[in-house]
Amino acid sequence: MTGGKLVVLAAGIFGSVLVNFAYSAERATQGDAFQKSVALLRTGDCPAAWRILWPQAKAQNAQAFTLLAESLVALGLNPPGLPEDDLGWKRTYLFLAVNGYSAKSNLAGLELLKLLKSDLLAQPAGEKVALCLENDEKRSRCVDEAVKAKLIPSFEEFVSEVEEEQVSSDQPKCKSFRR
C-alpha cells in the first residue's frame, strides 16, 4: 500500500471516530467494563483500557474488538508487539474490525466494508468477505473466510503475537481523546 493511499484511508476512517466513540459509549451500560474502558480511552489511559479490553477480546467478545479497532484509529492504540508500519497497521485494523464488525459502527462497519471492497486489498477476496459481513451471515464464517484469503491472521496467531510481547504497565501508549 502506498503512503498516500494509507493517508487517505486513515483520514476517511478518522472522520468516523468521534461518532464511533459516542456509539461505543452509548452501547455500553453504565458501570459496565466497556463504559469504563471508553472513559479511560477518552482520558488517554490506554494501558488501563487495554487491561480491560484485551481479556474480553481474547474471549472473542465482538464489542471488545470493535472498541480496540476504534482505539487503534482514533488514538494510535496499537496492540503490544505488533508492527506499527503501514502494513502492520492495516493488518491489525483489519483483524480487529473484521472480528468486531458491527453494521451500526462506521469504523468497524461501513469504513471496513469500503476498505474490503477497495483496490488496496486482494480482490475478489476482500469483496467476498465484505459481502459475507453485509449479508449478516454468521460473523465466525466471515472471519474464517478472511483468514483463508490471508487478509487477516488467525485468532490464535494474532493472540500469540500480542502475548509474546512483554508488556510494561505503561503499555500500550496512545494519544488522549478529549471532548
Secondary structure, 3 states (H helix, E strand, C coil): CCHHHHHHHHHHHHCCHHHHHHHHHHHCCCCCHHHHHHHHHHCCCHHHHHHHHHHHHHCCCHHHHHHHHHHHHHHCCCCCCCCCCHHHHHHHHHHHHHHCCCCCCHHHHHHHHHHHHCCCCCCCHHHHHHHHHHCCCCHHHHHHHHHHCCCCCCHHHHHHHHHHCCCCCCCCCCCCCCC
